[in-house]
Amino acid sequence: MIRDIIIIKDGLPLLNRSFFNSAEFSKSGKLFAHEDNLIMVSGFFTALNSFSDSFEDLGTISELKLSNNELKLSFLKESSIPNLIYLATYDDDSKAVDVQRVLRKISFAFLNKYNINQILNWNGKIDAFKSFEHILNIYVTEEHEEKEEQFKEKVTELFKSVEEKINEESCLLALKTENETIEDLPEYCRQIPKFISSKKINPKYYLTGNTACNVYYEIDGKKSIKLITNKLNLGHEQVYNICKNLIKLGFISLS
């Protein structure tokens, strides 16, 4: 998440907005909260960017990580106005490319809200552009909400993946267990009863007792006699005899 936004002009903080709450106020938040520190920091980063400009082969500095702080810093130098820099601090919940995108949005909005003369002739007062703070709030909030939505999507995808994996492993385990244990059972336990006539009948008109009806309801063309036996907690021969009766009635076949 983005924690600070600072707009720097000629080495001075033109606008500063911190997004820390009181409970999570870090070293970085304390650093940018003091005006003297903010001025020194702004001057340092301006000098750093000027240094990189002196060596074309080095390119422009866009990111920095301080060893004694968990936050990273991202820079965007305004090409149309000299010595105008957008600086953001952010934590590991945000990616550098996303923070750069937010800084580009801020740059575009800032130059649309204020004309170049207002910025070039800035008198150094830090509250001169205070009305722009609500726009900073909008872009930082959008970035945070996007991260939360992406996190929720990832969690949902993870749960789906885990669920599919569990279902797949459960099916494989069931098949493996069936294959391992069925070897000691009669051959007919492997057979799968399948309907050859419409199932839309009332088995109570043709079958005697609840057990036979329950077996009838478990037949789906997928479960073997062994699986039906296990599910209903019946004897294998008992289920097999019920199936033979259903064959005689012309309702099913065994495969």
C-alpha positions in Angstrom: 0.0 0.0 0.0 1.1 3.6 -0.7 2.1 5.3 2.6 3.2 8.8 1.6 2.9 11.0 -1.5 5.3 14.0 -1.8 5.5 16.5 -4.7 8.8 18.2 -4.7 9.7 21.4 -6.6 13.2 22.9 -6.7 14.3 20.7 -3.8 11.4 21.8 -1.6 8.2 19.9 -0.6 5.4 21.5 -2.6 2.8 19.1 -1.2 3.0 16.2 1.3 0.3 13.7 2.2 0.7 10.8 4.6 -1.6 7.8 4.6 -0.5 6.2 7.9 -3.0 5.9 10.7 -2.0 6.5 14.3 -1.7 2.8 15.1 0.8 2.0 12.3 2.9 5.3 12.3 6.3 4.0 11.3 9.8 5.5 11.1 9.0 6.7 7.6 5.7 8.4 8.7 7.5 10.2 11.6 10.3 11.3 9.2 7.9 12.9 6.7 5.7 14.4 9.4 8.4 17.0 10.5 8.8 19.9 8.2 12.5 20.3 8.7 13.0 16.6 7.9 10.7 16.9 4.9 12.8 19.7 3.5 16.0 17.8 3.9 14.5 14.7 2.4 13.2 16.7 -0.6 16.5 18.3 -1.1 18.3 14.9 -0.9 16.1 13.3 -3.5 16.2 16.3 -5.8 20.0 16.1 -5.7 19.9 12.4 -6.3 17.9 12.8 -9.4 20.1 15.7 -10.6 23.1 13.4 -10.1 21.6 10.7 -12.3 20.7 13.3 -15.0 24.4 14.2 -15.1 25.2 10.8 -16.4 23.0 9.8 -19.3 24.1 6.2 -19.2 22.8 5.8 -15.7 19.2 6.7 -16.6 16.6 8.2 -14.3 16.2 6.9 -10.7 12.7 5.4 -10.3 13.0 3.3 -7.1 15.0 3.3 -3.9 15.1 1.0 -0.8 16.6 2.2 2.5 18.2 -0.6 4.5 16.9 0.6 7.9 13.2 0.9 6.8 10.7 -1.6 5.5 9.3 0.9 3.0 10.4 1.5 -0.6 10.5 4.8 -2.5 9.3 5.3 -6.0 10.0 8.5 -8.1 8.5 10.1 -11.1 10.2 13.1 -12.7 8.0 15.5 -14.5 9.4 16.1 -18.0 7.5 19.2 -18.8 8.5 21.3 -15.7 12.1 21.5 -14.5 12.9 20.1 -11.0 9.4 18.8 -10.3 9.4 15.3 -8.8 6.6 13.0 -7.5 7.7 10.7 -4.7 5.8 7.8 -3.1 6.7 5.5 -0.2 5.0 2.1 -0.2 5.2 -1.3 1.5 5.4 -4.9 0.1 1.6 -5.0 -0.5 2.2 -2.9 -3.6 4.3 -3.5 -6.7 6.6 -0.8 -8.1 4.8 -0.8 -11.5 1.5 -0.1 -9.8 2.9 2.7 -7.7 4.5 4.2 -10.9 1.1 4.1 -12.5 -0.5 6.0 -9.6 2.3 8.6 -9.8 1.6 9.1 -13.5 -2.1 9.6 -12.8 -1.2 12.2 -10.1 1.1 14.0 -12.5 -1.6 14.2 -15.2 -4.2 15.4 -12.7 -1.8 17.9 -11.1 -0.9 19.5 -14.4 -4.6 19.6 -15.4 -5.6 21.3 -12.2 -2.9 23.9 -12.0 -1.3 25.8 -14.9 2.4 25.9 -15.5 2.8 29.4 -14.2 1.2 28.6 -10.9 3.8 25.8 -10.4 6.8 27.7 -11.8 6.0 30.8 -9.7 5.3 28.8 -6.5 6.4 30.9 -3.4 7.4 28.0 -1.3 4.3 27.9 1.0 3.5 24.2 1.6 -0.3 24.9 1.8 -0.5 26.6 -1.6 -1.6 23.4 -3.3 -3.5 21.9 -0.4 -6.7 21.6 -2.4 -5.0 18.8 -4.4 -4.9 16.5 -1.4 -8.4 15.1 -2.1 -7.2 13.9 -5.5 -4.3 12.2 -3.8 -6.7 10.5 -1.5 -8.8 9.3 -4.5 -5.8 7.7 -6.3 -4.3 6.1 -3.3 -7.7 4.7 -2.2 -8.2 3.3 -5.7 -4.8 1.5 -5.5 -5.6 0.1 -2.1 -9.1 -1.2 -3.2 -7.6 -2.8 -6.3 -5.1 -4.6 -4.1 -7.9 -5.9 -1.8 -9.9 -7.0 -4.8 -6.9 -8.8 -6.3 -6.3 -10.4 -3.0 -9.8 -11.7 -2.7 -9.7 -13.0 -6.2 -6.4 -14.9 -5.5 -7.9 -16.3 -2.3 -11.0 -17.5 -4.2 -8.9 -19.0 -6.9 -6.7 -20.7 -4.3 -9.8 -22.2 -2.5 -11.1 -23.5 -5.8 -7.8 -25.0 -6.7 -7.5 -26.7 -3.3 -11.1 -27.9 -3.5 -10.5 -29.4 -7.0 -7.3 -31.0 -5.8 -9.1 -32.5 -2.7 -12.0 -33.8 -4.9 -9.5 -35.3 -7.4 -7.5 -37.0 -4.7 -10.7 -38.3 -3.0 -11.8 -39.9 -6.2 -8.4 -41.5 -6.8 -8.3 -42.7 -3.2 -11.8 -44.2 -3.5 -10.9 -46.0 -6.7 -7.6 -47.2 -5.3 -9.4 -48.5 -2.1 -12.0 -50.2 -4.1 -9.5 -51.8 -6.4 -7.3 -52.9 -3.5 -10.1 -54.4 -1.4 -12.4 -55.8 -4.2 -9.8 -58.5 -5.0 -10.9 -60.5 -2.0 -14.6 -60.2 -2.9 -16.8 -62.2 -5.3 -16.5 -61.2 -8.9 -20.0 -59.8 -9.0 -19.0 -57.0 -6.6 -17.2 -55.3 -9.5 -20.3 -55.2 -11.6 -22.1 -51.9 -12.1 -25.9 -52.0 -12.3 -27.4 -49.7 -15.0 -30.9 -48.8 -15.9 -32.3 -50.0 -19.2 -35.7 -48.6 -18.6 -37.1 -45.3 -17.3 -36.3 -44.7 -13.7 -39.4 -42.7 -13.3 -41.4 -45.4 -11.6 -42.3 -46.1 -8.0 -40.2 -49.1 -6.9 -42.6 -49.8 -4.0 -45.0 -51.1 -6.6 -42.6 -53.8 -7.7 -40.2 -54.4 -4.8 -40.7 -55.7 -1.3 -39.2 -53.9 1.7 -37.3 -50.6 2.2 -33.9 -52.2 1.6 -34.7 -53.2 -2.0 -36.0 -49.7 -2.6 -32.9 -48.1 -1.1 -30.7 -50.2 -3.4 -32.9 -49.1 -6.3 -32.4 -45.4 -5.5 -28.6 -45.8 -5.3 -28.3 -47.2 -8.8 -26.9 -44.5 -11.1 -24.8 -46.4 -13.7 -21.5 -45.4 -11.9 -21.5 -47.2 -8.5 -20.5 -50.8 -8.4 -22.3 -53.3 -6.2 -19.5 -53.0 -3.7 -19.9 -49.2 -3.5 -23.7 -49.5 -3.1 -23.1 -52.2 -0.4 -20.7 -50.0 1.5 -23.0 -46.9 1.3 -26.1 -48.8 2.6 -24.1 -51.0 5.0 -25.6 -54.1 3.6 -24.2 -57.5 2.6 -22.7 -57.9 -0.9 -24.8 -61.0 -1.7 -28.0 -59.2 -0.5 -27.4 -56.3 -2.9 -26.5 -58.7 -5.7 -29.8 -60.7 -5.2 -31.8 -57.5 -5.3 -30.0 -56.5 -8.5 -30.8 -59.9 -10.0 -34.5 -59.4 -9.1 -34.4 -56.0 -10.9 -32.9 -57.7 -13.9 -35.8 -60.1 -14.0 -38.2 -57.2 -13.8 -36.4 -55.6 -16.8 -35.3 -52.5 -15.0 -31.5 -52.9 -15.0 -28.5 -54.8 -16.5 -25.1 -55.5 -14.9 -21.9 -54.6 -16.7 
